[in-house]
Amino acid sequence: MARRCELTGKGVMTGNNVSHANNRTRRRFLPNLQQASMLSESLGKTISLRVSASAIRTVEKTGGIDAYLLKAKDADLGRNALAFKKAIKAAQASA
């Protein structure tokens, strides 16, 4: 499974460990990914996504998963999130 947030697109970054003697060794900075279930009011069910901790905070600030997905760019979203966005748009159009 890829270490990438399904909402924000955050992924692994690389850099250096720098010792006191200024020796540099390569390292990886992994995103803080969590398996989160969020309630979609439009669909009437919970959506389970693998997202970063900062994305969870952003979703809460935006006003829920529905509002976040409708506002987000398609290029940033993962495959599962795009499918949920399409389903939310369809549910809101029919209601």
LOGU-360982 format. One record per residue: residue number from 0; y, x, z of N, C-alpha, C, CB in turn. Coordinates in Angstrom, 1 decimal. Atoms other than C-alpha are relative to their C-alpha. Glycine has a CB too. Example, Ala and Ser with C-alpha at 12.3 -4.5 7.8 and 13.67 -1.06 7.14 Angstrom:
BEGIN
+--------+--------+--------+--------+--------+--------+--------+--------+--------+--------+--------+--------+--------+
: padren :    n.y :    n.x :    n.z :   ca.y :   ca.x :   ca.z :    c.y :    c.x :    c.z :   cb.y :   cb.x :   cb.z :
+--------+--------+--------+--------+--------+--------+--------+--------+--------+--------+--------+--------+--------+
:      0 :   -1.2 :    0.9 :    0.0 :   -4.5 :   12.3 :    7.8 :    1.2 :    0.9 :    0.0 :    0.0 :   -1.0 :    1.2 :
:      1 :   -1.1 :   -0.9 :    0.0 :   -1.1 :   13.7 :    7.1 :    1.1 :   -0.8 :    0.8 :    0.5 :    0.4 :   -1.4 :
+--------+--------+--------+--------+--------+--------+--------+--------+--------+--------+--------+--------+--------+
***
This chain:
BEGIN
+--------+--------+--------+--------+--------+--------+--------+--------+--------+--------+--------+--------+--------+
: padren :    n.y :    n.x :    n.z :   ca.y :   ca.x :   ca.z :    c.y :    c.x :    c.z :   cb.y :   cb.x :   cb.z :
+--------+--------+--------+--------+--------+--------+--------+--------+--------+--------+--------+--------+--------+
:      0 :   -1.2 :    0.8 :    0.0 :    0.0 :    0.0 :    0.0 :    1.2 :    0.9 :    0.0 :    0.0 :   -1.0 :    1.2 :
:      1 :   -1.2 :   -0.9 :    0.2 :    3.4 :    1.4 :   -1.0 :    0.9 :   -0.2 :    1.3 :    0.8 :   -0.4 :   -1.2 :
:      2 :   -0.9 :    0.0 :   -1.1 :    5.8 :    2.3 :    1.8 :    1.4 :   -0.4 :   -0.5 :    0.0 :    1.4 :    0.8 :
:      3 :   -1.2 :    0.4 :    0.6 :    8.6 :    0.2 :    0.4 :    0.3 :   -1.4 :    0.6 :    0.0 :   -0.1 :   -1.5 :
:      4 :   -0.4 :    1.3 :   -0.5 :   10.5 :   -2.8 :    1.9 :    0.1 :   -1.0 :   -1.2 :    1.4 :    0.1 :    0.7 :
:      5 :    0.1 :    1.0 :    1.0 :    9.9 :   -5.9 :   -0.1 :    1.4 :   -0.8 :   -0.2 :   -1.0 :   -1.0 :    0.3 :
:      6 :   -1.3 :    0.6 :    0.1 :   13.5 :   -7.2 :    0.5 :    1.1 :    0.9 :   -0.5 :    0.4 :   -0.7 :    1.3 :
:      7 :   -1.1 :   -0.9 :    0.3 :   15.8 :   -4.2 :    0.3 :   -0.4 :    1.1 :   -1.0 :    0.5 :    0.6 :    1.3 :
:      8 :    0.4 :   -1.0 :    0.9 :   13.7 :   -1.8 :   -1.7 :    0.1 :    1.4 :    0.6 :    0.9 :    0.1 :   -1.2 :
:      9 :    0.0 :   -1.2 :   -0.7 :   14.0 :    0.9 :    1.0 :   -1.3 :    0.7 :   -0.1 :    0.4 :   -0.2 :    1.4 :
:     10 :    1.3 :   -0.7 :    0.2 :   11.4 :    3.6 :    0.4 :    0.0 :    1.3 :    0.8 :   -0.3 :    0.3 :   -1.4 :
:     11 :    0.2 :   -1.3 :   -0.7 :   10.3 :    7.1 :    1.6 :    1.1 :    0.9 :   -0.6 :   -1.4 :    0.6 :   -0.3 :
:     12 :   -1.0 :   -1.0 :    0.3 :   13.0 :    9.8 :    1.6 :   -0.6 :    1.3 :    0.4 :    1.4 :   -0.3 :    0.6 :
:     13 :    0.5 :   -1.3 :   -0.3 :   12.4 :   13.5 :    1.7 :    1.2 :    0.9 :    0.5 :   -0.7 :    0.7 :   -1.2 :
:     14 :   -1.1 :   -0.9 :   -0.5 :   14.3 :   16.3 :    3.5 :   -0.7 :    1.2 :    0.6 :    0.8 :   -0.7 :    1.0 :
:     15 :    0.5 :   -1.2 :   -0.6 :   13.8 :   19.4 :    5.6 :    0.0 :   -0.2 :    1.5 :    0.9 :    1.2 :   -0.4 :
:     16 :    0.0 :   -0.3 :   -1.4 :   12.8 :   20.1 :    9.2 :    0.7 :    1.4 :    0.1 :   -1.4 :    0.0 :    0.6 :
:     17 :   -0.7 :   -1.3 :   -0.1 :   15.2 :   22.9 :   10.2 :   -0.2 :    0.5 :    1.5 :    1.6 :   -0.2 :   -0.3 :
:     18 :    0.3 :   -0.6 :   -1.3 :   14.1 :   25.1 :   13.1 :    1.3 :    0.7 :    0.6 :   -1.2 :    1.0 :    0.0 :
:     19 :   -1.1 :   -0.8 :   -0.6 :   16.4 :   27.0 :   15.5 :    0.3 :    1.3 :   -0.7 :   -0.4 :    0.3 :    1.5 :
:     20 :   -0.2 :   -1.3 :    0.8 :   15.8 :   30.1 :   13.4 :    0.4 :   -0.3 :   -1.4 :   -1.3 :    0.8 :    0.0 :
:     21 :   -0.5 :    0.5 :    1.3 :   17.0 :   28.0 :   10.4 :   -1.1 :    0.1 :   -1.1 :    1.2 :    0.8 :   -0.5 :
:     22 :    1.1 :    0.1 :    0.9 :   13.5 :   28.0 :    8.8 :   -0.1 :   -1.5 :   -0.5 :   -1.4 :    0.4 :    0.6 :
:     23 :    0.1 :    1.3 :    0.5 :   13.1 :   25.0 :    6.5 :   -1.3 :   -0.4 :   -0.5 :    1.1 :   -0.2 :   -1.1 :
:     24 :    1.2 :    0.5 :    0.5 :   10.0 :   23.0 :    5.9 :    0.2 :   -1.4 :   -0.5 :   -1.2 :    0.1 :    1.1 :
:     25 :   -0.2 :    1.3 :    0.6 :    9.7 :   19.9 :    3.8 :   -0.6 :   -1.1 :    0.9 :   -0.6 :   -0.1 :   -1.4 :
:     26 :    0.5 :    1.2 :   -0.8 :    9.2 :   16.5 :    5.5 :    0.3 :   -1.3 :   -0.7 :    0.5 :    0.0 :    1.5 :
:     27 :   -0.3 :    1.3 :    0.6 :    9.2 :   12.8 :    4.7 :    0.6 :   -0.9 :    1.1 :   -1.3 :   -0.6 :   -0.5 :
:     28 :   -0.6 :    1.0 :   -0.9 :   11.4 :   10.2 :    6.3 :   -0.6 :   -1.4 :   -0.4 :    1.6 :    0.0 :   -0.1 :
:     29 :    0.6 :    1.3 :    0.3 :    9.4 :    6.9 :    6.4 :    0.8 :   -1.1 :    0.5 :   -1.4 :   -0.1 :    0.6 :
:     30 :   -0.8 :    1.2 :   -0.5 :   11.1 :    3.5 :    6.6 :   -0.8 :   -0.7 :    1.1 :    0.3 :   -1.0 :   -1.2 :
:     31 :    0.6 :    0.7 :   -1.2 :   10.5 :    1.4 :    9.7 :   -0.5 :   -1.4 :   -0.5 :    1.0 :   -0.1 :    1.1 :
:     32 :    0.5 :    1.2 :    0.6 :    8.3 :   -1.2 :    8.0 :   -0.8 :   -0.8 :    1.0 :   -0.9 :    0.3 :   -1.2 :
:     33 :    0.6 :    1.0 :   -0.9 :    7.1 :   -4.3 :    9.9 :   -0.6 :   -1.1 :   -0.8 :    0.9 :   -0.5 :    1.1 :
:     34 :    0.5 :    1.2 :    0.6 :    4.9 :   -7.2 :    8.9 :    0.7 :   -1.2 :    0.7 :   -1.6 :   -0.1 :    0.1 :
:     35 :   -0.9 :    1.1 :   -0.6 :    7.3 :  -10.2 :    9.4 :   -0.3 :   -1.3 :   -0.6 :    1.4 :    0.4 :   -0.1 :
:     36 :    0.2 :    1.4 :    0.5 :    6.7 :  -13.9 :    9.1 :    1.4 :   -0.7 :    0.3 :   -1.1 :   -0.8 :    0.7 :
:     37 :   -1.3 :    0.7 :   -0.1 :    9.9 :  -15.9 :    8.4 :   -0.1 :   -1.4 :   -0.5 :    1.1 :    0.8 :   -0.8 :
:     38 :    0.1 :    1.4 :    0.4 :   10.4 :  -19.6 :    8.2 :    0.9 :   -0.4 :   -1.1 :    0.2 :   -0.9 :    1.2 :
:     39 :   -0.8 :    0.5 :    1.1 :   11.6 :  -21.0 :    4.9 :    0.2 :   -1.5 :    0.2 :   -0.7 :    0.4 :   -1.4 :
:     40 :   -0.4 :    1.5 :   -0.2 :   13.4 :  -24.3 :    5.4 :   -0.2 :   -0.8 :   -1.3 :    1.4 :   -0.1 :    0.5 :
:     41 :    0.2 :    0.7 :    1.2 :   13.2 :  -25.2 :    1.7 :   -1.4 :   -0.2 :   -0.3 :    0.7 :    0.9 :   -1.2 :
:     42 :    1.4 :    0.2 :    0.3 :    9.5 :  -24.6 :    1.3 :   -0.8 :   -0.7 :    1.2 :   -0.6 :    1.4 :   -0.2 :
:     43 :    0.6 :    0.7 :   -1.1 :    8.7 :  -25.9 :    4.8 :   -1.3 :    0.8 :    0.5 :   -0.4 :   -1.3 :   -0.3 :
:     44 :    1.1 :   -0.8 :   -0.5 :    6.3 :  -23.0 :    5.6 :    0.5 :    1.4 :    0.3 :   -1.1 :    0.1 :   -1.1 :
:     45 :   -0.4 :   -1.4 :   -0.3 :    6.3 :  -19.4 :    6.8 :   -0.3 :    0.9 :   -1.1 :   -0.7 :    0.5 :    1.3 :
:     46 :    0.2 :   -1.0 :    1.0 :    6.7 :  -16.5 :    4.5 :   -0.3 :    1.3 :    0.7 :    1.3 :    0.2 :   -0.9 :
:     47 :    0.4 :   -1.3 :   -0.6 :    4.9 :  -13.2 :    5.4 :    0.3 :    1.1 :   -1.0 :   -1.5 :   -0.1 :    0.4 :
:     48 :   -0.4 :   -1.2 :    0.8 :    6.5 :  -10.0 :    4.0 :   -0.1 :    1.2 :    0.8 :    1.4 :   -0.3 :   -0.6 :
:     49 :   -0.1 :   -1.3 :   -0.7 :    6.4 :   -6.3 :    4.8 :    1.4 :    0.5 :   -0.3 :   -1.1 :    1.0 :   -0.6 :
:     50 :   -1.4 :   -0.3 :    0.1 :   10.0 :   -5.5 :    5.5 :    0.4 :    1.0 :    1.0 :    0.9 :   -1.3 :    0.1 :
:     51 :   -0.5 :   -0.9 :   -0.9 :   12.1 :   -2.9 :    7.2 :    0.7 :   -0.7 :    1.2 :    1.0 :    1.0 :   -0.7 :
:     52 :   -0.7 :    0.6 :   -1.1 :   13.6 :   -3.5 :   10.6 :    1.4 :   -0.4 :   -0.3 :   -0.1 :    0.9 :    1.2 :
:     53 :   -1.4 :    0.3 :    0.3 :   17.1 :   -3.4 :    9.2 :    0.1 :   -1.2 :   -0.9 :    0.7 :    1.2 :   -0.7 :
:     54 :    0.0 :    1.2 :    0.8 :   16.1 :   -6.1 :    6.6 :   -0.2 :   -1.2 :    0.8 :   -1.1 :    0.2 :   -1.1 :
:     55 :    0.2 :    1.2 :   -0.9 :   15.0 :   -8.4 :    9.4 :    1.3 :   -0.4 :    0.6 :   -1.1 :    0.3 :    1.1 :
:     56 :   -1.3 :    0.2 :   -0.6 :   18.4 :   -8.0 :   11.0 :    0.9 :   -0.6 :   -1.0 :    0.6 :    1.3 :    0.6 :
:     57 :   -0.8 :    0.6 :    1.1 :   20.1 :   -8.7 :    7.7 :   -0.3 :   -1.4 :   -0.3 :   -0.1 :    0.9 :   -1.2 :
:     58 :    0.4 :    1.4 :    0.2 :   18.1 :  -11.8 :    7.1 :    0.5 :   -0.9 :    1.0 :   -1.6 :   -0.1 :   -0.1 :
:     59 :   -0.5 :    0.9 :   -1.1 :   19.0 :  -13.2 :   10.5 :    1.5 :   -0.1 :   -0.1 :   -0.3 :    0.6 :    1.3 :
:     60 :   -1.5 :    0.0 :    0.1 :   22.7 :  -12.3 :    9.9 :    0.4 :   -0.9 :   -1.2 :    0.6 :    1.4 :   -0.2 :
:     61 :   -0.3 :    0.8 :    1.1 :   22.7 :  -14.0 :    6.5 :   -0.2 :   -1.5 :    0.2 :   -0.8 :    0.5 :   -1.2 :
:     62 :    0.2 :    1.5 :   -0.2 :   21.4 :  -17.3 :    7.8 :   -1.4 :   -0.4 :   -0.4 :    1.0 :   -0.8 :   -0.7 :
:     63 :    1.4 :    0.4 :    0.3 :   17.6 :  -17.2 :    7.1 :   -0.4 :    0.6 :   -1.3 :   -0.1 :   -1.5 :    0.0 :
:     64 :    0.6 :   -0.7 :    1.2 :   15.2 :  -16.0 :    4.4 :    0.4 :   -0.7 :   -1.3 :   -1.5 :   -0.1 :    0.1 :
:     65 :   -0.4 :    0.8 :    1.2 :   16.3 :  -18.8 :    2.0 :    1.3 :    0.5 :   -0.5 :    0.1 :   -1.5 :    0.2 :
:     66 :   -1.3 :   -0.5 :    0.4 :   19.9 :  -17.7 :    2.0 :    0.0 :    1.4 :   -0.5 :    1.0 :   -0.2 :    1.2 :
:     67 :    0.0 :   -1.5 :    0.4 :   19.1 :  -14.0 :    1.8 :   -0.6 :    0.1 :   -1.4 :   -0.9 :    0.8 :    1.0 :
:     68 :    0.7 :   -0.1 :    1.3 :   16.7 :  -14.4 :   -1.2 :    0.9 :   -0.5 :   -1.1 :   -1.3 :   -0.7 :    0.0 :
:     69 :   -0.8 :    0.6 :    1.0 :   19.1 :  -16.6 :   -3.1 :    1.2 :    0.9 :   -0.3 :    0.5 :   -1.4 :    0.4 :
:     70 :   -1.1 :   -0.9 :    0.2 :   21.9 :  -14.0 :   -2.6 :   -0.4 :    1.3 :   -0.6 :    0.7 :    0.2 :    1.3 :
:     71 :    0.4 :   -1.3 :    0.4 :   19.8 :  -10.9 :   -3.3 :   -0.2 :    0.2 :   -1.5 :   -1.3 :    0.3 :    0.7 :
:     72 :    0.2 :   -0.4 :    1.4 :   19.6 :   -9.1 :   -6.6 :   -1.5 :    0.1 :   -0.3 :    0.7 :    1.3 :   -0.4 :
:     73 :    1.4 :   -0.1 :    0.3 :   16.2 :   -9.4 :   -8.4 :   -0.5 :    1.4 :   -0.1 :   -0.2 :   -0.7 :   -1.4 :
:     74 :    0.4 :   -1.4 :    0.1 :   16.1 :   -5.6 :   -9.0 :   -0.4 :    0.6 :    1.3 :    1.1 :    0.8 :   -0.6 :
:     75 :    0.3 :   -0.5 :   -1.4 :   16.0 :   -5.0 :   -5.2 :   -1.3 :   -0.6 :    0.6 :    1.2 :   -0.2 :    0.9 :
:     76 :    1.1 :    0.7 :   -0.7 :   13.3 :   -7.5 :   -4.4 :   -1.4 :    0.5 :   -0.6 :    0.1 :   -1.5 :   -0.2 :
:     77 :    1.4 :   -0.3 :    0.4 :    9.5 :   -6.8 :   -4.5 :   -0.6 :   -1.2 :   -0.7 :   -0.8 :    0.4 :    1.2 :
:     78 :    0.7 :    1.0 :    0.7 :    7.0 :   -8.8 :   -6.4 :   -0.2 :   -1.3 :    0.8 :   -1.4 :    0.5 :   -0.5 :
:     79 :    0.2 :    1.2 :   -0.9 :    6.1 :  -11.2 :   -3.5 :    1.4 :   -0.7 :    0.2 :   -0.6 :    0.4 :    1.3 :
:     80 :   -1.3 :    0.6 :   -0.3 :    9.8 :  -11.7 :   -2.7 :    0.6 :   -0.7 :   -1.2 :    1.0 :    1.1 :    0.5 :
:     81 :   -0.4 :    0.7 :    1.2 :   10.6 :  -12.6 :   -6.3 :   -0.7 :   -1.3 :   -0.2 :   -0.2 :    0.9 :   -1.2 :
:     82 :    0.7 :    1.3 :    0.1 :    7.9 :  -15.2 :   -6.3 :    0.5 :   -1.0 :    1.0 :   -1.6 :    0.2 :    0.2 :
:     83 :   -0.5 :    0.9 :   -1.0 :    9.2 :  -16.7 :   -3.1 :    1.4 :   -0.5 :   -0.4 :    0.1 :    0.7 :    1.4 :
:     84 :   -1.4 :    0.4 :    0.4 :   12.8 :  -16.7 :   -4.5 :   -0.1 :   -1.1 :   -1.1 :    0.7 :    1.2 :   -0.5 :
:     85 :    0.2 :    1.0 :    1.1 :   11.6 :  -18.6 :   -7.6 :   -0.5 :   -1.3 :    0.6 :   -1.1 :    0.5 :   -1.0 :
:     86 :    0.5 :    1.2 :   -0.6 :    9.7 :  -21.1 :   -5.4 :    1.1 :   -0.7 :    0.8 :   -1.2 :    0.3 :    0.9 :
:     87 :   -1.1 :    0.5 :   -0.8 :   12.8 :  -21.6 :   -3.2 :    1.0 :   -0.7 :   -1.0 :    0.7 :    1.0 :    0.8 :
:     88 :   -0.9 :    0.6 :    1.0 :   15.0 :  -22.2 :   -6.3 :   -0.5 :   -1.3 :   -0.5 :    0.3 :    1.0 :   -1.1 :
:     89 :    0.7 :    1.2 :    0.5 :   12.5 :  -24.8 :   -7.6 :    0.1 :   -1.1 :    1.0 :   -1.4 :    0.3 :   -0.5 :
:     90 :    0.0 :    1.0 :   -1.0 :   12.3 :  -26.5 :   -4.3 :    1.4 :   -0.6 :    0.2 :   -0.5 :    0.6 :    1.3 :
:     91 :   -1.4 :    0.5 :   -0.2 :   16.1 :  -26.8 :   -4.0 :    0.5 :   -0.8 :   -1.2 :    0.9 :    1.2 :    0.3 :
:     92 :   -0.4 :    0.8 :    1.2 :   16.5 :  -28.0 :   -7.6 :   -0.7 :   -1.4 :    0.0 :   -0.4 :    0.8 :   -1.2 :
:     93 :    0.7 :    1.3 :   -0.1 :   13.9 :  -30.8 :   -7.0 :    0.6 :   -0.9 :    1.1 :   -1.4 :    0.2 :    0.1 :
:     94 :   -0.5 :    0.8 :   -1.2 :   15.5 :  -31.9 :   -3.7 :    1.4 :   -0.5 :   -0.2 :   -0.1 :    0.8 :    1.3 :
+--------+--------+--------+--------+--------+--------+--------+--------+--------+--------+--------+--------+--------+
***
